């Protein structure tokens, strides 16, 4: 199987090592590469990679919405979030979204295995944040959201029937940040909430996971989220190989 991850930047990605490990573990011959594709070039690159024999792609920032738009068929999770992080390339292009699965897996690894009824705060409004909102709400969590642009936060809250975070809310049981690296949050009730929450996860990982330094507290980086999401993606690739998707 020829597999790859596309995005920009992508050189830092841990996906190649993860998926090569998955291939080895199940005895499937294959390759997995990291391929830089700039924003706006997603559809062209997807078609070209299909022509070159690639059968599966993972998709990262900033191409998740472009991948979703290029697909011919889409699973329920990608439709709900309006984005795709996994593509199966065949006669048609099938889009999937495993980011929400990854976020729930990361919460479990951090100590919150059962999220029904729990207050979870999601920071951001982009594709990854939306995927988290959809998955958490479907699992019965009480989801609030915050975004640097208040109007966008209200739009996303209305779309997914959740609430915009308010300073008077109870301290969330967990926070997932899908904000970009190096974001700064000035002294505010939100910063106080992030310092008080028992679990904070930065969806970024490696040098790009800067939220913990900014908050001066322990923050789980996005490795656990990536691992759980990648495992779900690989299951999709493997099923496609055997014609069971």
C-alpha positions as CSV (number, residue, x, y, z in Angstrom):
1,X,0.0,0.0,0.0
2,X,1.2,3.5,-0.9
3,X,0.1,5.9,1.9
4,X,1.1,9.4,2.8
5,X,0.2,12.4,4.9
6,X,-0.3,15.8,3.1
7,X,-0.3,19.3,4.6
8,X,1.8,22.3,5.2
9,X,3.9,22.2,7.3
10,X,4.3,18.4,7.3
11,X,8.0,17.7,7.9
12,X,7.4,17.5,11.7
13,X,4.6,14.9,11.3
14,X,4.8,11.7,13.4
15,X,2.3,10.0,11.1
16,X,4.9,8.2,8.9
17,X,6.5,6.5,11.9
18,X,3.1,5.5,13.3
19,X,1.7,4.1,10.1
20,X,4.9,2.3,9.1
21,X,4.6,0.6,12.5
22,X,1.0,-0.3,11.8
23,X,2.0,-1.8,8.4
24,X,4.8,-3.8,10.0
25,X,2.5,-5.0,12.8
26,X,0.0,-6.6,10.5
27,X,2.5,-7.8,7.9
28,X,1.3,-5.5,5.0
29,X,4.0,-4.4,2.6
30,X,3.7,-0.6,2.0
31,X,5.2,2.8,2.2
32,X,4.2,6.0,4.0
33,X,5.5,9.4,3.2
34,X,5.1,13.0,4.4
35,X,4.3,15.2,1.4
36,X,4.1,19.0,1.7
37,X,1.1,20.4,-0.2
38,X,0.4,24.2,0.3
39,X,-3.0,25.6,0.9
40,X,-5.1,25.9,-2.2
41,X,-3.3,23.0,-3.9
42,X,-5.2,20.2,-2.2
43,X,-7.5,18.9,-4.9
44,X,-4.8,18.9,-7.6
45,X,-2.4,17.1,-5.3
46,X,-5.0,14.5,-4.3
47,X,-5.7,13.7,-7.9
48,X,-2.0,13.5,-8.8
49,X,-1.3,11.2,-5.9
50,X,-4.1,8.9,-6.9
51,X,-2.7,8.7,-10.4
52,X,0.7,7.8,-8.9
53,X,-0.8,4.8,-7.1
54,X,-1.4,6.1,-3.6
55,X,-4.4,4.4,-2.0
56,X,-4.7,6.3,1.2
57,X,-3.9,9.8,2.5
58,X,-4.0,11.4,5.9
59,X,-4.7,15.1,5.7
60,X,-3.5,17.8,8.1
61,X,-3.6,21.6,8.3
62,X,-4.5,23.5,6.2
63,X,-6.0,21.0,3.7
64,X,-8.8,19.3,5.7
65,X,-11.6,21.3,4.2
66,X,-10.1,21.0,0.7
67,X,-9.9,17.2,1.1
68,X,-13.5,17.2,2.2
69,X,-14.6,19.2,-0.9
70,X,-12.7,17.0,-3.3
71,X,-14.2,13.8,-2.1
72,X,-16.9,12.0,-3.9
73,X,-18.4,10.2,-0.9
74,X,-18.1,11.2,2.8
75,X,-18.7,9.5,6.1
76,X,-21.0,11.0,8.7
77,X,-18.2,12.4,10.9
78,X,-16.7,14.3,8.0
79,X,-20.0,15.6,6.9
80,X,-20.8,16.8,10.5
81,X,-17.5,18.6,10.8
82,X,-17.2,19.7,7.2
83,X,-13.7,18.4,7.0
84,X,-11.7,15.2,6.3
85,X,-8.4,13.9,7.7
86,X,-8.5,10.6,5.9
87,X,-9.0,9.8,2.2
88,X,-9.3,6.5,0.5
89,X,-8.3,6.8,-3.2
90,X,-9.9,4.5,-5.6
91,X,-12.3,4.8,-8.6
92,X,-14.0,7.3,-6.3
93,X,-12.4,9.3,-3.4
94,X,-13.9,8.6,0.0
95,X,-13.5,11.0,2.9
96,X,-13.5,10.2,6.6
97,X,-12.8,12.1,9.8
98,X,-11.1,10.4,12.7
99,X,-10.1,13.5,14.6
100,X,-13.0,13.2,17.1
101,X,-12.1,9.5,17.8
102,X,-8.5,10.7,18.5
103,X,-9.7,13.4,20.9
104,X,-11.8,11.0,22.9
105,X,-8.9,8.6,23.0
106,X,-6.6,11.4,24.2
107,X,-9.1,12.3,27.0
108,X,-9.2,8.6,28.1
109,X,-5.4,8.4,28.2
110,X,-5.3,11.6,30.2
111,X,-7.7,10.1,32.8
112,X,-11.2,11.1,31.5
113,X,-12.5,7.8,30.1
114,X,-16.2,8.6,30.4
115,X,-17.2,12.0,29.1
116,X,-21.0,11.7,29.2
117,X,-22.3,14.6,31.3
118,X,-18.9,16.1,31.7
119,X,-18.2,19.8,30.8
120,X,-15.5,19.9,28.0
121,X,-14.3,23.2,26.7
122,X,-13.0,23.3,23.1
123,X,-10.8,26.2,22.0
124,X,-10.9,27.1,18.4
125,X,-13.4,26.9,15.5
126,X,-11.4,25.3,12.7
127,X,-11.7,21.7,11.3
128,X,-10.0,20.0,14.2
129,X,-12.1,21.9,16.8
130,X,-15.3,21.2,14.9
131,X,-14.5,17.5,14.8
132,X,-13.9,17.5,18.6
133,X,-17.2,19.3,19.2
134,X,-19.2,16.8,17.1
135,X,-17.6,13.8,18.8
136,X,-17.9,15.1,22.3
137,X,-21.6,16.2,21.8
138,X,-22.4,12.8,20.3
139,X,-20.9,11.1,23.4
140,X,-23.1,13.1,25.7
141,X,-20.7,15.7,27.0
142,X,-21.7,19.3,27.9
143,X,-19.6,21.2,25.3
144,X,-18.7,24.8,25.4
145,X,-16.5,26.6,22.9
146,X,-14.2,29.6,22.8
147,X,-12.7,31.3,19.8
148,X,-10.6,34.4,19.5
149,X,-13.3,35.8,17.2
150,X,-16.5,36.0,19.3
151,X,-18.8,36.1,16.2
152,X,-17.2,32.9,14.9
153,X,-17.7,31.2,18.3
154,X,-21.4,32.1,18.2
155,X,-21.8,30.8,14.7
156,X,-20.1,27.5,15.5
157,X,-22.1,27.1,18.7
158,X,-25.3,27.7,16.9
159,X,-24.4,25.2,14.1
160,X,-23.6,22.4,16.6
161,X,-26.2,23.3,19.3
162,X,-23.6,23.9,22.0
163,X,-22.8,26.9,24.1
164,X,-20.2,29.6,23.9
165,X,-18.0,29.5,27.0
166,X,-18.9,32.0,29.7
167,X,-16.7,33.2,32.5
168,X,-19.4,32.2,34.9
169,X,-19.4,28.6,33.8
170,X,-18.2,25.8,36.1
171,X,-14.6,24.7,35.7
172,X,-14.5,22.2,32.8
173,X,-13.5,18.6,33.4
174,X,-11.2,18.9,30.4
175,X,-10.1,21.4,27.8
176,X,-8.9,20.6,24.3
177,X,-7.1,23.4,22.4
178,X,-7.2,23.3,18.7
179,X,-5.6,26.7,18.5
180,X,-2.4,27.2,16.4
181,X,1.0,27.1,17.9
182,X,2.4,30.2,19.8
183,X,-1.1,31.6,20.4
184,X,-1.1,34.0,23.4
185,X,-4.0,34.3,25.8
186,X,-3.8,37.5,27.9
187,X,-4.6,37.5,31.6
188,X,-8.4,36.9,31.7
189,X,-11.0,34.6,33.2
190,X,-10.3,32.2,30.3
191,X,-6.7,31.9,31.3
192,X,-7.7,31.3,34.9
193,X,-10.0,28.6,33.8
194,X,-7.3,26.9,31.7
195,X,-5.0,27.0,34.7
196,X,-7.7,25.4,36.9
197,X,-9.0,22.7,34.6
198,X,-7.7,19.2,35.7
199,X,-6.9,18.2,32.1
200,X,-5.8,20.4,29.3
201,X,-4.8,18.9,25.9
202,X,-3.0,20.9,23.1
203,X,-3.8,19.2,19.8
204,X,-0.4,20.3,18.6
205,X,2.6,18.1,19.5
206,X,6.4,18.3,19.6
207,X,7.8,21.8,19.3
208,X,4.5,23.1,18.1
209,X,2.8,22.3,21.4
210,X,3.4,25.7,23.1
211,X,0.3,26.1,25.2
212,X,1.8,24.5,28.4
213,X,4.7,27.0,28.4
214,X,2.3,29.9,27.8
215,X,0.1,28.8,30.7
216,X,3.0,27.7,32.9
217,X,1.3,24.4,33.8
218,X,1.3,20.8,32.6
219,X,-0.5,20.4,29.3
220,X,-0.8,17.1,27.5
221,X,0.4,17.5,23.9
222,X,-1.4,16.0,20.9
223,X,0.6,12.8,20.6
224,X,-2.1,10.7,22.2
225,X,-4.8,12.3,20.0
226,X,-2.7,11.6,16.9
227,X,-2.1,8.0,17.9
228,X,-5.7,7.2,18.4
229,X,-6.7,9.1,15.3
230,X,-4.0,7.4,13.2
231,X,-5.0,3.9,14.4
232,X,-8.6,4.6,13.3
233,X,-7.4,5.9,9.9
234,X,-5.2,2.8,9.4
235,X,-8.2,0.6,10.1
236,X,-10.0,2.4,7.3
237,X,-7.0,1.9,4.9
238,X,-6.8,-1.7,5.9
239,X,-10.5,-2.3,5.3
240,X,-10.2,-0.6,1.9
241,X,-7.4,-3.0,1.0
242,X,-9.7,-5.9,1.8
243,X,-12.7,-4.3,0.1
244,X,-14.7,-3.9,3.4
245,X,-15.1,-0.2,3.7
